[in-house]
Amino acid sequence: MVSVSASLLLLAAAMAVILPAGEGFPDGAPIEACILPNPNRPNHPATKSQPPSSSKHSFTASASHYRPGDVITVIISGPPFKGYFVQARDSITHDWIGSFDETRDTKSYPECSAATHNTVPPKSSVKLVWHAPRDSSGTVYFTGTILERYDRYWSDVVAKVIKPRF
């Protein structure tokens, strides 16, 4: 006979698997997204990513080179989208580096240098603020997923660096 606590644990585990498939994550990707085999691809059963080149969204970064304490702005804009998951990675080692600001609309995961949406309504523009590590310099790139709806998203997109005009 199964105990009540074991039954509740099994029910909670089943709901954790079933509910995300039906409801998605309106308040952002969970921290587990950082450790998926490919964190830039949502775990949305029976769906697949659209080719990155087919996205009508702009995904840009204000710089790619950083020094200790630098701040880089990352912007996603375009047709309405429901969510995003963006990570900052070192251009040589591909390790997670730096951290994003957390705001009312953005959840930050400093553990894996990631930012995700924190609100339900569709967005047409999001501004993320990334802080470089305080003890190193180098080159960073920003990669992730832009989600238009549960079954329509673009993964493995990489932010284009906007060169400042002089």
N, CA, C and O of each residue as an XYZ file, in Angstrom:
664
protein
N       0.836     -1.171      0.000
C       0.000      0.000      0.000
C       0.890      1.248      0.000
O       1.904      1.289      0.698
N       0.514      2.250     -0.774
C       1.282      3.483     -0.899
C       0.826      4.461      0.175
O      -0.373      4.645      0.384
N       1.777      5.086      0.851
C       1.430      6.041      1.899
C       0.832      7.305      1.291
O       0.973      7.556      0.094
N       0.167      8.091      2.121
C      -0.441      9.348      1.676
C       0.632     10.302      1.172
O       0.444     10.942      0.137
N       1.757     10.413      1.883
C       2.815     11.335      1.458
C       3.430     10.888      0.131
O       3.775     11.729     -0.700
N       3.570      9.588     -0.078
C       4.101      9.096     -1.355
C       3.106      9.380     -2.475
O       3.513      9.726     -3.584
N       1.813      9.240     -2.205
C       0.784      9.543     -3.205
C       0.803     11.016     -3.587
O       0.699     11.361     -4.764
N       0.938     11.887     -2.580
C       1.004     13.322     -2.859
C       2.245     13.665     -3.677
O       2.192     14.504     -4.576
N       3.356     13.015     -3.361
C       4.593     13.258     -4.110
C       4.425     12.820     -5.569
O       4.849     13.528     -6.482
N       3.813     11.664     -5.784
C       3.564     11.197     -7.157
C       2.617     12.136     -7.895
O       2.823     12.416     -9.076
N       1.585     12.625     -7.219
C       0.652     13.564     -7.831
C       1.355     14.864     -8.188
O       1.144     15.396     -9.278
N       2.184     15.384     -7.297
C       2.922     16.618     -7.575
C       3.863     16.431     -8.755
O       3.978     17.315     -9.605
N       4.537     15.289     -8.814
C       5.453     15.028     -9.932
C       4.684     14.945    -11.245
O       5.132     15.482    -12.257
N       3.542     14.284    -11.240
C       2.731     14.175    -12.453
C       2.236     15.547    -12.901
O       2.248     15.847    -14.095
N       1.805     16.375    -11.965
C       1.329     17.710    -12.321
C       2.463     18.574    -12.855
O       2.251     19.394    -13.749
N       3.656     18.399    -12.317
C       4.805     19.179    -12.797
C       5.114     18.851    -14.248
O       5.618     19.697    -14.986
N       4.813     17.625    -14.658
C       5.047     17.226    -16.046
C       3.884     17.647    -16.936
O       4.102     18.135    -18.045
N       2.653     17.466    -16.467
C       1.472     17.732    -17.291
C       1.167     19.218    -17.425
O       0.934     19.689    -18.538
N       1.160     19.965    -16.338
C       0.779     21.376    -16.395
C       1.681     22.219    -17.285
O       1.162     23.010    -18.072
N       3.004     22.093    -17.204
C       3.815     22.919    -18.093
C       3.523     22.662    -19.569
O       3.610     23.582    -20.382
N       3.182     21.438    -19.924
C       2.892     21.147    -21.327
C       1.618     21.849    -21.775
O       1.521     22.276    -22.926
N       0.640     21.975    -20.882
C      -0.606     22.611    -21.267
C      -0.618     24.112    -21.063
O      -1.227     24.840    -21.847
N       0.035     24.575    -20.040
C      -0.027     25.985    -19.677
C       1.214     26.778    -20.038
O       1.150     28.000    -20.170
N       2.340     26.103    -20.198
C       3.579     26.821    -20.452
C       4.051     27.484    -19.168
O       3.603     27.128    -18.079
N       4.948     28.440    -19.294
C       5.480     29.143    -18.143
C       5.235     30.626    -18.346
O       6.115     31.332    -18.838
N       4.043     31.121    -17.972
C       3.725     32.526    -18.209
C       4.614     33.483    -17.436
O       4.730     34.654    -17.797
N       5.247     32.991    -16.372
C       6.123     33.868    -15.600
C       7.592     33.518    -15.810
O       8.412     33.705    -14.911
N       7.920     33.015    -16.980
C       9.308     32.775    -17.342
C       9.720     31.331    -17.289
O       9.040     30.481    -16.713
N      10.862     31.074    -17.911
C      11.427     29.731    -17.894
C      11.878     29.407    -16.469
O      12.337     30.293    -15.748
N      11.749     28.145    -16.061
C      12.215     27.771    -14.725
C      13.742     27.699    -14.698
O      14.388     27.635    -15.744
N      14.305     27.711    -13.501
C      15.760     27.635    -13.341
C      16.312     26.378    -14.010
O      17.464     26.372    -14.445
N      15.522     25.327    -14.101
C      15.970     24.088    -14.743
C      16.327     24.296    -16.210
O      17.062     23.495    -16.788
N      15.812     25.366    -16.817
C      16.143     25.653    -18.212
C      17.640     25.859    -18.384
O      18.181     25.632    -19.467
N      18.301     26.283    -17.335
C      19.749     26.512    -17.401
C      20.531     25.230    -17.614
O      21.621     25.257    -18.187
N      19.993     24.109    -17.162
C      20.752     22.866    -17.209
C      20.189     21.838    -18.179
O      20.639     20.692    -18.187
N      19.215     22.222    -18.995
C      18.727     21.310    -20.019
C      19.874     20.992    -20.962
O      20.834     21.759    -21.045
N      19.791     19.866    -21.679
C      20.867     19.548    -22.630
C      21.165     20.720    -23.570
O      22.326     20.971    -23.894
N      20.139     21.429    -24.004
C      20.335     22.648    -24.782
C      19.442     23.713    -24.170
O      18.249     23.758    -24.468
N      19.998     24.581    -23.311
C      19.159     25.551    -22.606
C      18.477     26.555    -23.519
O      17.551     27.242    -23.089
N      18.906     26.657    -24.750
C      18.286     27.605    -25.666
C      17.077     27.021    -26.386
O      16.530     27.661    -27.284
N      16.656     25.836    -26.015
C      15.483     25.228    -26.629
C      14.480     24.862    -25.552
O      14.798     24.086    -24.651
N      13.270     25.408    -25.627
C      12.270     25.090    -24.606
C      11.887     23.615    -24.632
O      11.957     22.956    -25.669
N      11.491     23.123    -23.493
C      11.004     21.751    -23.391
C       9.503     21.770    -23.665
O       8.696     21.603    -22.751
N       9.135     21.973    -24.924
C       7.734     22.023    -25.352
C       7.464     20.799    -26.206
O       7.771     20.802    -27.398
N       6.889     19.740    -25.614
C       6.643     18.504    -26.365
C       5.851     18.752    -27.654
O       4.974     19.613    -27.712
N       6.186     17.981    -28.665
C       5.515     17.995    -29.974
C       5.665     19.325    -30.713
O       4.828     19.666    -31.549
N       6.720     20.074    -30.411
C       6.992     21.326    -31.118
C       8.446     21.322    -31.558
O       9.258     20.542    -31.061
N       8.762     22.201    -32.495
C      10.167     22.368    -32.847
C      10.428     23.830    -33.169
O       9.536     24.575    -33.574
N      11.660     24.203    -32.980
C      12.073     25.578    -33.200
C      11.972     25.950    -34.676
O      12.210     25.132    -35.564
N      11.616     27.200    -34.905
C      11.629     27.745    -36.261
C      13.085     28.067    -36.617
O      13.893     28.298    -35.718
N      13.431     28.087    -37.893
C      14.801     28.477    -38.253
C      15.089     29.900    -37.784
O      14.277     30.796    -38.017
N      16.238     30.128    -37.121
C      16.548     31.473    -36.623
C      16.437     32.552    -37.701
O      16.053     33.683    -37.404
N      16.765     32.216    -38.933
C      16.718     33.211    -40.017
C      15.298     33.644    -40.365
O      15.111     34.659    -41.035
N      14.287     32.884    -39.917
C      12.898     33.233    -40.245
C      12.267     34.181    -39.221
O      11.137     34.629    -39.411
N      12.986     34.487    -38.140
C      12.443     35.374    -37.112
C      12.346     36.808    -37.626
O      13.252     37.299    -38.299
N      11.253     37.462    -37.306
C      11.069     38.867    -37.655
C      11.428     39.779    -36.472
O      11.223     40.991    -36.525
N      11.959     39.183    -35.423
C      12.342     39.929    -34.228
C      13.780     40.418    -34.348
O      14.635     39.759    -34.940
N      14.017     41.566    -33.783
C      15.362     42.114    -33.686
C      15.925     41.709    -32.332
O      15.260     41.867    -31.308
N      17.133     41.192    -32.322
C      17.796     40.755    -31.095
C      19.201     41.344    -31.153
O      20.059     40.851    -31.885
N      19.429     42.404    -30.377
C      20.682     43.148    -30.492
C      21.351     43.363    -29.141
O      20.706     43.357    -28.093
N      22.663     43.553    -29.200
C      23.463     43.888    -28.019
C      24.245     45.150    -28.324
O      24.649     45.375    -29.464
N      24.461     45.972    -27.310
C      25.165     47.241    -27.513
C      26.674     47.060    -27.651
O      27.365     47.981    -28.088
N      27.197     45.885    -27.286
C      28.632     45.622    -27.394
C      28.878     44.124    -27.269
O      27.990     43.369    -26.872
N      30.078     43.707    -27.607
C      30.472     42.318    -27.387
C      31.752     42.229    -26.551
O      32.014     41.199    -25.929
N      32.533     43.278    -26.535
C      33.745     43.305    -25.713
C      33.413     43.963    -24.378
O      32.646     44.924    -24.320
N      33.995     43.437    -23.316
C      33.727     44.007    -22.005
C      35.001     44.060    -21.174
O      35.956     43.315    -21.391
N      34.971     44.968    -20.222
C      36.000     45.097    -19.191
C      35.306     44.928    -17.842
O      34.078     44.977    -17.776
N      36.060     44.732    -16.778
C      35.425     44.536    -15.472
C      34.394     45.625    -15.158
O      34.677     46.819    -15.250
N      33.189     45.176    -14.786
C      32.135     46.093    -14.383
C      31.366     46.762    -15.507
O      30.443     47.528    -15.230
N      31.709     46.504    -16.777
C      30.971     47.123    -17.888
C      29.507     46.686    -17.886
O      29.150     45.643    -17.340
N      28.675     47.513    -18.512
C      27.252     47.220    -18.673
C      26.938     47.180    -20.164
O      27.323     48.079    -20.912
N      26.237     46.132    -20.590
C      25.825     45.980    -21.989
C      24.315     45.849    -22.016
O      23.732     45.128    -21.206
N      23.684     46.545    -22.946
C      22.237     46.493    -23.113
C      21.889     45.502    -24.220
O      22.492     45.516    -25.294
N      20.915     44.647    -23.947
C      20.432     43.668    -24.913
C      18.956     43.960    -25.141
O      18.190     44.079    -24.185
N      18.552     44.077    -26.411
C      17.159     44.419    -26.729
C      16.557     43.388    -27.663
O      17.170     42.983    -28.650
N      15.338     42.972    -27.328
C      14.522     42.130    -28.206
C      13.327     42.986    -28.584
O      12.665     43.548    -27.711
N      13.041     43.092    -29.884
C      11.884     43.877    -30.314
C      11.321     43.295    -31.602
O      11.973     42.508    -32.289
N      10.101     43.699    -31.909
C       9.460     43.237    -33.141
C       8.014     42.880    -32.895
O       7.373     43.422    -31.995
N       7.491     41.948    -33.712
C       6.096     41.531    -33.522
C       5.897     41.011    -32.096
O       6.848     40.538    -31.475
N       4.674     41.095    -31.574
C       4.435     40.657    -30.190
C       4.957     39.240    -29.936
O       4.791     38.339    -30.758
N       5.592     39.072    -28.774
C       6.087     37.769    -28.349
C       5.742     37.581    -26.884
O       5.642     38.546    -26.127
N       5.560     36.315    -26.490
C       5.155     36.030    -25.117
C       6.324     35.868    -24.165
O       6.210     36.183    -22.981
N       7.447     35.381    -24.671
C       8.524     35.117    -23.736
C       9.882     35.049    -24.380
O      10.030     35.134    -25.599
N      10.878     34.891    -23.517
C      12.259     34.794    -23.965
C      13.088     34.147    -22.862
O      12.707     34.145    -21.692
N      14.212     33.608    -23.260
C      15.217     33.094    -22.344
C      16.553     33.438    -22.981
O      16.862     32.951    -24.069
N      17.345     34.267    -22.324
C      18.605     34.761    -22.882
C      19.731     34.455    -21.911
O      19.587     34.637    -20.702
N      20.860     33.985    -22.451
C      22.054     33.748    -21.648
C      23.226     34.529    -22.211
O      23.307     34.777    -23.414
N      24.136     34.915    -21.320
C      25.394     35.552    -21.703
C      26.480     34.486    -21.619
O      26.591     33.771    -20.623
N      27.283     34.393    -22.688
C      28.329     33.361    -22.724
C      29.654     33.945    -23.195
O      29.699     34.847    -24.031
N      30.708     33.415    -22.646
C      32.053     33.794    -23.064
C      32.276     33.290    -24.489
O      31.958     32.142    -24.798
N      32.815     34.135    -25.348
C      32.990     33.777    -26.759
C      34.026     32.690    -27.003
O      34.014     32.059    -28.060
N      34.911     32.459    -26.058
C      35.940     31.430    -26.245
C      35.558     30.128    -25.543
O      35.562     29.063    -26.160
N      35.227     30.216    -24.253
C      34.941     29.007    -23.470
C      33.472     28.596    -23.523
O      33.138     27.451    -23.220
N      32.598     29.517    -23.903
C      31.141     29.333    -23.921
C      30.557     29.158    -22.512
O      29.407     28.749    -22.355
N      31.367     29.473    -21.491
C      30.879     29.444    -20.109
C      29.908     30.597    -19.877
O      29.972     31.617    -20.563
N      29.009     30.431    -18.905
C      28.111     31.502    -18.505
C      28.936     32.565    -17.808
O      29.797     32.247    -16.987
N      28.682     33.822    -18.126
C      29.425     34.907    -17.473
C      28.514     36.093    -17.182
O      27.532     36.324    -17.887
N      28.847     36.831    -16.146
C      28.106     38.039    -15.806
C      26.718     37.748    -15.274
O      26.373     36.608    -14.961
N      25.925     38.821    -15.178
C      24.559     38.666    -14.669
C      23.665     39.766    -15.238
O      24.138     40.835    -15.624
N      22.383     39.484    -15.279
C      21.375     40.430    -15.762
C      20.674     41.078    -14.578
O      20.545     40.478    -13.511
N      20.222     42.315    -14.783
C      19.379     42.977    -13.791
C      18.036     42.269    -13.731
O      17.529     41.783    -14.741
N      17.468     42.219    -12.537
C      16.113     41.721    -12.377
C      15.203     42.933    -12.243
O      15.512     43.869    -11.507
N      14.073     42.913    -12.961
C      13.111     44.013    -12.909
C      11.716     43.439    -12.680
O      11.549     42.231    -12.508
N      10.738     44.302    -12.681
C       9.350     43.855    -12.533
C       8.964     42.906    -13.669
O       8.156     41.999    -13.474
N       9.541     43.114    -14.857
C       9.186     42.321    -16.037
C      10.211     41.246    -16.393
O       9.977     40.438    -17.291
N      11.338     41.234    -15.697
C      12.424     40.311    -16.031
C      12.906     39.568    -14.799
O      13.196     40.169    -13.765
N      12.987     38.252    -14.926
C      13.540     37.403    -13.876
C      14.980     37.087    -14.267
O      15.259     36.768    -15.423
N      15.879     37.175    -13.315
C      17.296     36.914    -13.565
C      17.724     35.637    -12.853
O      17.304     35.368    -11.727
N      18.567     34.852    -13.524
C      19.182     33.677    -12.924
C      20.695     33.888    -12.946
O      21.360     33.456    -13.887
N      21.253     34.549    -11.920
C      22.693     34.793    -11.898
C      23.516     33.502    -11.922
O      24.660     33.499    -12.378
N      22.931     32.409    -11.431
C      23.629     31.124    -11.394
C      24.082     30.678    -12.783
O      25.081     29.973    -12.924
N      23.333     31.099    -13.808
C      23.667     30.667    -15.171
C      23.619     31.830    -16.153
O      23.400     31.632    -17.348
N      23.824     33.038    -15.651
C      23.894     34.241    -16.499
C      22.713     34.315    -17.467
O      22.897     34.518    -18.667
N      21.504     34.149    -16.936
C      20.310     34.124    -17.789
C      19.270     35.131    -17.330
O      19.252     35.566    -16.179
N      18.397     35.490    -18.280
C      17.236     36.336    -18.003
C      16.051     35.754    -18.759
O      16.201     35.217    -19.857
N      14.874     35.867    -18.160
C      13.651     35.378    -18.788
C      12.510     36.331    -18.448
O      12.634     37.172    -17.557
N      11.392     36.190    -19.172
C      10.240     37.048    -18.922
C       9.638     36.733    -17.564
O       9.808     35.637    -17.029
N       8.932     37.712    -17.017
C       8.314     37.555    -15.704
C       6.881     38.072    -15.716
O       6.277     38.271    -14.663
N       6.342     38.288    -16.914
C       4.973     38.781    -17.054
C       4.279     38.019    -18.167
O       4.924     37.486    -19.070
N       2.953     37.973    -18.093
C       2.149     37.219    -19.040
C       1.860     37.962    -20.350
O       1.963     37.350    -21.413
N       1.506     39.243    -20.323
C       1.083     39.888    -21.569
C       2.171     39.853    -22.654
O       3.363     39.923    -22.353
N       1.741     39.745    -23.915
C       2.717     39.812    -25.014
C       3.490     41.130    -24.959
O       2.979     42.159    -24.518
N       4.727     41.063    -25.418
C       5.612     42.220    -25.419
C       6.020     42.527    -26.851
O       6.060     41.626    -27.690
N       6.317     43.766    -27.136
C       6.861     44.100    -28.453
C       8.299     44.570    -28.325
O       9.000     44.724    -29.326
N       8.746     44.801    -27.076
C      10.124     45.212    -26.847
C      10.520     44.905    -25.408
O       9.736     45.098    -24.478
N      11.737     44.429    -25.242
C      12.293     44.149    -23.924
C      13.729     44.650    -23.913
O      14.490     44.415    -24.851
N      14.090     45.347    -22.835
C      15.463     45.816    -22.664
C      16.059     45.092    -21.460
O      15.554     45.198    -20.342
N      17.144     44.353    -21.709
C      17.849     43.635    -20.655
C      19.176     44.341    -20.390
O      19.832     44.816    -21.316
N      19.557     44.403    -19.140
C      20.815     45.038    -18.761
C      21.721     43.961    -18.171
O      21.392     43.320    -17.173
N      22.884     43.781    -18.824
C      23.853     42.772    -18.420
C      25.079     43.430    -17.802
O      25.577     44.439    -18.301
N      25.555     42.846    -16.710
C      26.737     43.345    -16.011
C      27.886     42.360    -16.200
O      27.759     41.172    -15.903
N      29.000     42.869    -16.696
C      30.195     42.050    -16.903
C      30.769     41.611    -15.562
O      30.539     42.250    -14.535
N      31.519     40.515    -15.585
C      32.194     40.101    -14.351
C      33.127     41.201    -13.851
O      33.693     41.948    -14.649
N      33.285     41.300    -12.550
C      34.122     42.351    -11.960
C      35.618     42.014    -11.999
O      36.458     42.854    -11.679
N      35.938     40.782    -12.392
C      37.338     40.362    -12.321
C      37.927     39.900    -13.654
O      38.995     39.287    -13.675
N      37.246     40.185    -14.760
C      37.797     39.744    -16.042
C      37.322     40.636    -17.177
O      36.409     41.447    -17.021
N      37.963     40.463    -18.311
C      37.537     41.155    -19.526
C      37.562     40.130    -20.654
O      38.155     39.060    -20.520
N      36.916     40.466    -21.759
C      36.873     39.528    -22.871
C      35.769     39.855    -23.836
O      35.381     41.011    -24.006
N      35.265     38.804    -24.471
C      34.202     38.953    -25.454
C      33.027     38.075    -25.029
O      33.202     36.918    -24.648
N      31.835     38.646    -25.103
C      30.618     37.953    -24.709
C      29.673     37.888    -25.895
O      29.692     38.763    -26.762
N      28.850     36.853    -25.933
C      27.735     36.826    -26.882
C      26.476     36.444    -26.122
O      26.533     35.787    -25.082
N      25.341     36.867    -26.657
C      24.048     36.638    -26.023
C      23.246     35.721    -26.928
O      23.088     35.990    -28.118
N      22.744     34.644    -26.361
C      22.024     33.645    -27.137
C      20.790     33.202    -26.373
O      20.729     33.331    -25.150
N      19.811     32.680    -27.092
C      18.616     32.222    -26.405
C      17.463     31.905    -27.317
O      17.637     31.541    -28.481
N      16.268     32.054    -26.754
C      15.020     31.734    -27.430
C      14.069     32.913    -27.332
O      13.968     33.563    -26.291
N      13.372     33.180    -28.428
C      12.277     34.155    -28.447
C      11.023     33.357    -28.758
O      10.952     32.674    -29.780
N      10.030     33.444    -27.874
C       8.817     32.649    -27.982
C       7.635     33.526    -28.357
O       7.240     34.417    -27.605
N       7.074     33.258    -29.535
C       5.876     33.981    -29.970
C       4.637     33.365    -29.336
O       3.736     34.072    -28.884
N       4.606     32.051    -29.310
C       3.561     31.291    -28.629
C       4.141     29.906    -28.319
O       5.249     29.588    -28.751
N       3.421     29.110    -27.595
C       3.928     27.822    -27.118
C       4.568     26.996    -28.230
O       5.628     26.399    -28.039
N       3.920     26.966    -29.386
C       4.397     26.106    -30.476
C       5.137     26.863    -31.581
O       5.450     26.284    -32.621
N       5.415     28.136    -31.369
C       6.146     28.921    -32.375
C       7.218     29.749    -31.672
O       6.927     30.741    -31.004
N       8.461     29.314    -31.841
C       9.576     29.979    -31.188
C      10.845     29.795    -32.012
O      10.934     28.923    -32.876
N      11.806     30.636    -31.717
C      13.097     30.608    -32.398
C      14.159     30.376    -31.338
O      14.309     31.178    -30.417
N      14.890     29.289    -31.466
C      15.949     28.946    -30.516
C      17.311     29.157    -31.144
O      17.451     29.284    -32.360
N      18.298     29.190    -30.288
C      19.689     29.353    -30.723
C      19.904     30.649    -31.491
O      20.795     30.732    -32.337
N      19.086     31.666    -31.198
C      19.314     32.964    -31.825
C      20.472     33.646    -31.094
O      20.650     33.468    -29.889
N      21.238     34.410    -31.825
C      22.387     35.113    -31.256
C      22.206     36.601    -31.541
O      21.920     37.000    -32.670
N      22.376     37.407    -30.510
C      22.196     38.852    -30.655
C      23.261     39.427    -31.587
O      24.439     39.081    -31.506
N      22.815     40.303    -32.461
C      23.735     41.046    -33.318
C      24.247     42.245    -32.520
O      23.505     42.867    -31.759
N      25.503     42.548    -32.707
C      26.097     43.685    -32.002
C      25.888     44.927    -32.846
O      26.265     44.982    -34.016
N      25.281     45.917    -32.223
C      25.048     47.192    -32.886
C      26.276     48.058    -32.692
O      26.639     48.385    -31.562
N      26.897     48.420    -33.756
C      28.093     49.263    -33.677
C      27.666     50.696    -33.441
O      26.790     51.200    -34.144
N      28.268     51.366    -32.463
C      27.915     52.767    -32.234
C      28.352     53.627    -33.410
O      29.394     53.384    -34.020
N      27.551     54.623    -33.717
C      27.884     55.568    -34.796
C      28.698     56.709    -34.218
O      28.417     57.200    -33.125
N      29.710     57.126    -34.965
C      30.565     58.228    -34.493
C      30.355     59.449    -35.364
O      30.979     60.485    -35.136
